[in-house]
Amino acid sequence: MVFSSVIFIFYFLPVFLLGYYVSGWRAGALLVGSAAFYVWGEGAYVFLLLGLIGLNYVGSLRLDAATDRRRRLTILAVLVIADFAVLGFFKYSEFLAENLNHILPGSPLPEVHQRLPLGISFFTFQLVSYAVDVHRGSVKVERDPMRFAAYILMFPHLIAGPIVRYADIRDEMHADRRKTAHVGLGVQYFIVGLCQKALIANTVAPLADHAFSADLLGLNATTAWLGVWAYTLQIYFDFCGYSNMAIGLAFLLGFTFPKNFDYPYIAQSITDFWRRWHMSLSSWFRDYVYIPLGGNRNGLAQTVRNLLIVFFLTGLWHGAAWRFIVWGLYHGAFLMLERFGLGRVLDRAPRVLRHLYAVLVVMVGWVFFRADDLPKALTYLAQMVQPGRFFAPDAALSVILNAQTLTALVAGTLFAAPLLPALMQRLNTPRAEPPRPDLPGRLETRSVHALPIPLLAAGFVLSVAILVGSTLNPFLYFRF
């Protein structure tokens, strides 16, 4: 039950919000509604999630009560290992067994096939961050099991993020959400995200699917580049749109979720790109992996090692396949190049060249991310640079590249830059709410312009019409 579905928008959400605000049992209503949301998509896997919640709740209480440093580290290690063991079994055991069987004689390991629980990468990272933060003393341990379970199961971030740390919303978990909810702002974020998902991501998806599912040896360079362009827009507006819907839903419930995207395609470097793309994941790896490893404090060799570890894990987090690992290391390599010389060259280059460099590197990287496997990714890249095949015939392309798709490509390219906020600023449109100085920068999602109600209404109606009239409604991060 994705947010951009008729059943969620017109059935689940109204019923849930009614119960949430009418009931005096705030954490209970959130927990029951979120469990129902998860069971709809996963059924029995909810018991796995509840088991992890129980383990981390009890373990964190004992961690908080322990005074001996060695005992605290032991408890923390048990929790982190248990959380990652579950993630490793469901997400990586098949990949590991397959690769070991290629290396070891006789294929000694049995084949492993199991369905990946929805959102396991997201809720695992939230459980780990909570345990580590309790150990560090950066968040007070939650003694109410209902509130803790509601935090992990909270349906806006449960299956696709953003990755929400308990330190960011603990005070709001204890507040009266009838007084702290921001309904207007929540509705605006939700509709904007819905428009991003339905009007742009879903519309360009057939073009990307056509290019990447074609016979690659017969693929012409024009179709290959159009496919990468379409996928570049699809993955951004798909994931950013879903994140904005999640942030909007959180505002309706009285919570402030971290900003997850900040116009990444206007980046001037790959370093800048990763400050803007999937920001909650980037900050998680920075705070819980890169800095504990030593960051850039211990010389060149250790900095390189730490960057490679982080981006190897970043790629692996996205999927158990070599193409994801290569994608992560590919980005890590460019970050190292920029840190050790290329960055200074870019600083002296014209702004437009810096931007073209960043966009080209990102688009090439998306080929590894989208292709079915690593050999197909390399073949696809080779077809992109075949000069004699730019105008080879592609009969299906003329059908897919229709007026609607072209409009979505152009609109997506334009709105991937902050043109709308600039227009609202020029028109002196008031902001939805003044910035709150007490919020960390990653949570500052409130300083946005209030969009005109007719514009939001039109976007909502058009998005719903497209959802009703189409069977295509993929969500790329649904099982990450």
Buried (B, 14 or more C-beta within 10 A) or exposed (E): BBBBBEEBBEEBBEEBBEBBBEEEEBBBBBBBBBBBBBBBBBEEBBEBBBEBBEBBBEBBBBBBEBEEEEEBEEBBEBBBEBBBEBBBBBBBBBBBBBEEBEEEEEEEBEEBEEEBBBBBBBBBBBBBBBBBBBBEEEBEBBEEBBBBBBBBBBBBBBBBBBBBBBBBBBEBBEBEBEEBBBEBBBBBBBBBBBBBBBBBBBBBBBBBBBBBEBEBEEBBBBBBBBBBBBBBBBBBBBBBBBBBBBBBBBBBBBBBBBBBBBBBBBBBBBBBBBBBBBBBBBBBBBBBBBEEBEBBEEEEEBBBBBBBBBBBBBBBBBBBBBBBBBBBBBBBBBBBBBBEEBBEEBEEEEEEEBBEBBBEBBBBBBBBBBBEEBEBBBBBBBBBEEEEBEEBEBEEBEEBBEEEBEBBBEBBBEBBEEEBBEEBEEEEBEEBBEEEEEBEEBBBBBEBBBBEEEBBEEBBEBBBEBBEEEEEBBBBBBBB
